[in-house]
Amino acid sequence: HAVTVAAEAWPKYDFHSVTTAIHQFFLYDLCDYYLELSKPVFNASSDLPQNATAKRRVANILYTCMETGLRLFSPFMPFVSEELWQ
């Protein structure tokens, strides 16, 4: 949703909508929801193959979310997003 809002709002120079969408994505979608649901997966034992596979999947999804978020932040905070990218 944040990517769609950003793609529609950028050409209109509606920076408030872009920053609000990014903020809501990180605070409400990623942190409040997905990270909380990921904790049991990461706390599970890696002895079982299905747990190791689940951990890799969750880690890949988190990586994709962070990468997309940094790309969305980049026009507003180029130096901060570059440091976090590195």
Backbone bond lengths (Angstrom), bond angles and torsions (degrees), N, CA, C in turn:
res aa  C-N    CA-C-N  psi(-1)  N-CA   C-N-CA  omega(-1)  CA-C   N-CA-C  phi
1 H - - - 1.445 - - 1.529 111.06 -
2 A 1.331 117.56 -42.04 1.468 120.65 -178.26 1.522 111.15 -63.73
3 V 1.303 117.33 -38.37 1.463 120.75 179.53 1.529 110.28 -66.56
4 T 1.311 117.30 -41.34 1.459 121.35 178.94 1.526 111.14 -64.05
5 V 1.329 116.22 -45.52 1.464 120.25 178.99 1.525 110.15 -62.68
6 A 1.332 116.72 -43.50 1.461 120.32 179.78 1.529 111.02 -63.36
7 A 1.312 116.98 -41.88 1.469 120.30 -179.77 1.524 111.81 -65.07
8 E 1.319 116.80 -33.74 1.471 120.08 179.53 1.526 111.87 -81.28
9 A 1.333 118.01 -32.99 1.466 121.33 -174.00 1.530 112.97 -85.28
10 W 1.339 118.18 -29.51 1.476 120.54 -178.66 1.527 112.95 -56.85
11 P 1.321 119.41 -50.30 1.484 118.52 -178.85 1.532 113.49 -62.48
12 K 1.337 116.43 -22.85 1.465 121.10 179.79 1.533 111.56 -90.83
13 Y 1.330 116.64 -0.70 1.471 122.47 -175.83 1.527 111.64 58.05
14 D 1.310 115.86 35.34 1.463 122.05 178.70 1.533 108.31 -93.65
15 F 1.321 115.03 75.37 1.461 120.69 -174.50 1.527 112.66 -67.20
16 H 1.306 116.44 -29.53 1.462 119.57 178.47 1.532 110.71 -62.04
17 S 1.315 116.92 -44.25 1.469 120.26 179.16 1.520 111.44 -64.89
18 V 1.326 116.42 -39.11 1.471 119.97 179.74 1.513 110.36 -64.43
19 T 1.322 117.13 -51.36 1.469 119.81 -177.36 1.521 111.69 -66.60
20 T 1.323 117.45 -35.34 1.468 120.22 177.21 1.520 110.64 -65.29
21 A 1.314 117.75 -42.43 1.464 121.12 179.23 1.525 111.13 -63.79
22 I 1.332 117.15 -41.86 1.465 120.78 178.92 1.522 109.99 -65.25
23 H 1.318 116.34 -44.99 1.465 120.76 179.50 1.525 111.23 -60.46
24 Q 1.322 116.70 -47.08 1.459 120.60 179.97 1.520 111.80 -63.73
25 F 1.325 116.52 -37.23 1.461 119.04 177.77 1.526 110.91 -62.00
26 F 1.329 116.69 -50.92 1.462 119.09 -177.73 1.519 112.44 -67.23
27 L 1.320 117.36 -45.92 1.460 120.30 -173.84 1.515 112.52 -74.97
28 Y 1.318 116.99 -49.76 1.451 119.86 -171.23 1.523 113.56 -93.46
29 D 1.319 118.14 -40.94 1.460 119.69 -177.48 1.521 111.63 -82.43
30 L 1.323 116.25 -54.35 1.462 119.67 -174.21 1.526 111.70 -75.50
31 C 1.310 117.28 -55.40 1.469 120.04 -173.75 1.526 113.02 -74.38
32 D 1.319 116.90 -51.13 1.465 119.79 -175.55 1.522 113.14 -71.55
33 Y 1.282 117.19 -31.49 1.459 119.67 -172.73 1.527 112.16 -108.07
34 Y 1.313 116.94 -64.06 1.463 119.43 -170.26 1.523 112.86 -69.64
35 L 1.319 117.91 -43.60 1.468 119.08 -179.97 1.523 111.69 -63.26
36 E 1.315 116.36 -38.43 1.467 119.27 178.36 1.526 111.18 -65.29
37 L 1.325 117.39 -38.01 1.458 120.16 177.99 1.530 112.09 -74.10
38 S 1.327 117.31 -20.85 1.462 121.10 -179.11 1.521 113.03 -81.54
39 K 1.315 117.35 -23.27 1.471 120.17 -176.09 1.526 113.76 -56.19
40 P 1.340 120.34 -46.63 1.466 118.45 178.49 1.527 113.07 -62.41
41 V 1.308 117.40 -32.69 1.467 120.34 179.49 1.523 109.80 -66.46
42 F 1.338 116.75 -44.84 1.460 119.85 -179.42 1.530 112.52 -71.92
43 N 1.323 117.34 -27.00 1.457 120.58 179.16 1.519 112.91 -82.45
44 A 1.318 118.11 -12.23 1.463 121.81 -179.72 1.532 109.84 -70.21
45 S 1.299 115.42 152.31 1.460 121.69 178.88 1.533 110.50 -65.85
46 S 1.317 116.30 140.56 1.469 120.92 179.50 1.523 112.30 -88.60
47 D 1.325 116.98 6.40 1.460 120.16 -178.65 1.524 112.05 -66.34
48 L 1.305 116.89 -35.06 1.459 120.20 -179.47 1.524 109.94 -86.52
49 P 1.315 117.43 137.96 1.477 120.23 -178.44 1.528 113.26 -59.97
50 Q 1.336 117.11 -36.61 1.462 118.82 -179.32 1.528 111.37 -67.38
51 N 1.345 117.86 -31.32 1.466 120.07 176.89 1.525 110.68 -69.65
52 A 1.318 116.59 -40.61 1.465 120.28 178.75 1.533 110.40 -64.60
53 T 1.319 115.96 -40.31 1.463 120.28 178.01 1.527 110.51 -65.13
54 A 1.314 117.00 -42.78 1.471 121.08 179.13 1.524 110.44 -63.11
55 K 1.320 117.48 -40.44 1.466 120.49 178.85 1.525 111.14 -63.29
56 R 1.334 116.50 -42.19 1.465 119.79 177.80 1.520 111.51 -63.14
57 R 1.316 116.70 -41.68 1.467 120.24 179.78 1.527 111.19 -63.99
58 V 1.324 116.37 -46.24 1.461 120.05 -179.84 1.529 110.50 -64.82
59 A 1.321 117.10 -40.55 1.466 120.72 178.32 1.532 111.03 -63.69
60 N 1.318 117.24 -39.82 1.471 120.68 177.96 1.523 111.66 -65.26
61 I 1.324 116.44 -39.43 1.459 119.76 178.01 1.525 110.23 -66.13
62 L 1.328 117.45 -42.79 1.463 120.72 177.84 1.526 111.04 -63.17
63 Y 1.324 116.56 -39.73 1.459 120.14 177.31 1.526 110.87 -61.45
64 T 1.330 116.52 -44.24 1.464 120.88 179.15 1.527 110.79 -62.98
65 C 1.318 117.12 -41.47 1.469 120.57 178.11 1.522 111.23 -63.41
66 M 1.317 117.26 -43.34 1.463 120.13 -179.82 1.528 111.08 -67.98
67 E 1.316 116.81 -40.53 1.464 120.24 178.92 1.536 110.65 -62.68
68 T 1.310 116.39 -45.93 1.462 120.64 179.40 1.521 110.60 -64.73
69 G 1.324 116.58 -41.68 1.458 120.20 178.37 1.511 112.66 -62.34
70 L 1.321 116.79 -41.81 1.470 119.96 178.07 1.523 111.15 -66.05
71 R 1.304 116.91 -35.94 1.467 119.70 176.62 1.531 110.95 -66.31
72 L 1.328 116.46 -36.30 1.461 119.63 177.28 1.536 111.51 -70.61
73 F 1.326 116.28 -36.76 1.470 121.04 179.54 1.525 112.89 -72.77
74 S 1.291 117.21 -25.42 1.462 122.11 -170.40 1.526 114.68 -51.73
75 P 1.323 121.03 -45.26 1.468 118.96 -179.90 1.530 113.77 -65.45
76 F 1.323 117.35 -25.95 1.460 120.83 -177.76 1.523 112.07 -90.17
77 M 1.300 115.99 -37.55 1.466 121.45 -177.07 1.532 109.13 -133.32
78 P 1.318 118.29 72.47 1.461 119.79 -172.83 1.525 113.50 -64.19
79 F 1.324 118.04 -40.15 1.460 119.64 -176.41 1.525 111.47 -73.26
80 V 1.317 116.91 -40.28 1.470 120.92 178.36 1.517 110.42 -65.82
81 S 1.329 116.61 -46.18 1.461 119.08 -178.93 1.525 111.39 -65.75
82 E 1.336 117.81 -33.55 1.474 120.51 177.32 1.521 110.76 -66.91
83 E 1.320 117.38 -41.33 1.463 120.82 178.38 1.518 110.98 -64.12
84 L 1.321 116.96 -42.93 1.451 120.48 178.72 1.526 111.11 -67.33
85 W 1.316 116.71 -34.09 1.470 121.09 178.06 1.522 110.36 -64.38
86 Q 1.310 116.32 -41.51 1.473 120.90 -178.92 1.502 110.02 -68.61
